[in-house]
Amino acid sequence: MKKYFLSILLTVILYNFTLAQSSSVLWYTQPAIEWEEGLPVGNGRLGAMIMGVPGQEHLQLNEDSLWPGGYEEWGLADGNRADLDQIRAYLLAGENKKADSLLVLKFSRKGVTRSHQTMGDLWFDFDLKEPKKYKRSLDLETATVLTQFTSEGFEVSQEVIASAPDDALILRFKTNNPKGFNGKITMSRPLDNGFATAKTIALNDKQLEMSGMVTQRGGQIDSKPTEILTGVKFRTLVFAQNQSGDISTSDSSLVVSGATEFILKLVSETSFYHEDFEEEADRQLEKIQLKSWGEILHAHQKDYASWFDRMNLQLGTDEPDNIATDQRIERVKSGELDLHLEKLLFDYGRYLLISSSRPGSNPANLQGLWNRHIAAPWNADYHVNINLQMNYWPADVTNLSEMNEPLFDFIDGLIENGKNAARQNFDMAGSMVPHTTDLWQVSFLRAATAYWGGWIGAGGWISRHYWDHYLFTQDKKFLEDKAYPALENISAFYSDWLVEYPSDGTLVSSPSTSPENQFFNPEGETVATTMGAAMDQQIIADVFNNFLKASEILGKESPLRAKVTKQLENLRPGVQIAEDGRILEWDQPYEEVEKGHRHMSHLYAFHPGDAITFSETPDEFAAVRKTLEFRLANGGAGTGWSRAWLINFSARLLDGEMAHEHIQKLLSQSLYPNLFDGHPPFQIDGNFGYTAGISEMLIQSHETGLIRLLPALPKAWANGSVHGLKARGNYTVDMTWQDGELKTCRIHAGENGRIKVLYDGSEMDLDLEKGQSFEVEL
């Protein structure tokens, strides 16, 4: 391939590029027993977990705005500039322990329990006997969950969708048993520390209502018990539409008698989205009340396909899917290779993003949308020290750019609130974004320890996502309206935040931590804060550079631009190579408390940043590998999301075999039966990080003006194809490969531009106008 790639003549054409597509279905031969075996559906805002239990079906319901509390309920921490100056004085004096304590005391709201919560449950109690020939499945190409079995020799089926066009959960039940379905349907919500938070009643013969308000009686703030007795109000309606038999109500239940086919339509509205949410629920149900299953299904599948079908990945040959998904996981655990499972998990990440983040919804949280708890692990909130960012790593590259909209809308609000924290707590300009927040976009630090929550780098990291989105889309309106204001506000804060490093006068972040790790200071104490930890320095350099680039593109001159330009020249390097060849995690070669820590924060400049690259910084590039080898040798990547990050790191190292090794470990060590990622417990970031990592193995465009094709193709992926991947510069890339060699490639330009394309050591310069395509067949 090397010898031919450079000699291929550029042909500018427009054509339809089609690929064979194998099925992408999760399927099982038994119902779910544990929640992590259920199958998720979602329309961005509204979702459910379907257990598929014959006769005793259970849908756990979710809505993305169900949080206790409100925007104005809790204020900032009480720290001020004098407290910050004292912390910095402690660090200059080498008293890290005191700095840690004062940082938490003054600037953190410490332990917080205020959680995203389940909407409740839909329960079925039907008289179905002797279930046989059982199968339940989630079709990722149609976003449909299907449960099928026989009862007393008759066929029974149940289909569930979460429709975005009709903003509802829809269920259809069918049987050819002449006796039909017989039983009842109820709806309820778990108690909050023994107190009811919802009430279910029958409104008429065909309709149930569950209404209530989210509370958190077991809440806490400042590590102190705090009952939260107000929150988002909601109204959920279930309407039954039967084709035969009879449906009536009894108390708070729907009673089904002899129906061979019936449909349930569930809508839910909240006070977060609508002031008149109760009337809105009625209006929403009225819109769909008379619609047929076929009409609703067609609209749902057309809408979903408009997102999912933008790209397609195939690994290996197209073979029948005759092995259940949970059995596939077990086979990988025993050492077998399963390319179909690798492809399935990739598709699943895109499915989950489409299902938990749509324009107009809230962003995907730590569990995306699917949370069964009143008090979820880590509140199912928004962790901005990698987890929220990782949720959106696959959005642009897998052709789902619009799914970023909830993230940017949410962070815009958080940045606005962060201006208060910057001004009141630190006497600084711009905005201070905390490492963790929730629906109410609070901007205070939280955590009872400095190493876990005393970090100020979140704003810089999340603003990298704004910049990357611009690079992928080349959308100057987005750059002007969204990205530039974010970069400007975050840069303004860091510009005021920097202080001089005592030994050389360079500028550093202080206090500074490396999430969520600690080190031993010269006194042998376990501490977290220092001056100029690697990640902070790397992030500040990154956001300054991106702010300056955005300013230049938009032609914006400002005093901040001049100030940042000067500060950047004197910023202490965030990438320093120690004597053993590793990149320092802090400002000095301190010994880590956890040598195999799950966070690899000091490699931000390598990924997701772009300051360390194979083409421009070979020494630092080599140091990345040594750093990762040390982490792994000491037990690193024990969590699912951390393993997913390692797939991305390995791909950027251009090491397909290393990346594939981590794929196998993630499949065998970090998956629940329904393919949810396990921290453990369930965290959805590992699913999204995996999908992003697979993309990174197939295409890379983070180096300026450069696209790498198949940069980390492992031997196991000898044959395959991909259609619809995106590269920065607004290029769409289709490829096929055989025996490990590129066979066909099409690069389509969404904007005018020049790009260098690299494959297997050779390169080609392309100059394409918007709408033009480069095609090569070897």
Secondary structure, 3 states (H helix, E strand, C coil): CHHHHCCCCCCEECCCCCCCCCCCEEEECCCCCCHHHCEEEECCCEEEEECCCCCCCEEEEEECCCCECCCCCCCCCCCCHHHHHHHHHHHHCCCHHHHHHHHHHHHECECCECCCCCCEEEEEEECCCCCEEEEEEEECCCCEEEEEEEECCEEEEEEEEEECCCCEEEEEEEECCCCCEEEEEEEECCCECCECCEEEEEEECCEEEEEEECCECCCEECCEECCECCECEEEEEEEEEECCCEEEEECCEEEEEEECEEEEEEEEEECCCCCCHHHHHHHHHHHHCCCCHHHHHHHHHHHHHHHHCCCEEEECCCCCCCCCHHHHHHHHHCCCCCHHHHHHHHHHHHHHHHHHCCCCCCCCECCECCCCCCCCHHHHCEECCCHHHHHCHHHHHCCCHHHHHHHHHHHHHHHHHHHHHHHHHHCCCCCCCCCEECCCCCCCECECCHHHHCCCCHHHHHHHHHHHHHHHHCCHHHHHHHHHHHHHHHHHHHHHHCEECCCCCCEECCCECCCCCCEECCCCCEECCECCCHHHHHHHHHHHHHHHHHHHHHCCCCHHHHHHHHHHHCECCCCCECCCCCECCCCCCCEECCCCCCCCHHHCCCCCCCCCCCCCCHHHHHHHHHHHHHHHHCCCCCCHHHHHHHHHHHHHCCCHHHHHHHHHHHHHHCECCCCCEECCCECCHHHHHHHHHHHHHHEECCCCCEEEECCCCCHHHCCEEEEEEEECCCEEEEEEEECCEEEEEEEEECCCEEEEEEECCEEEEEEECCCCEEEEEC
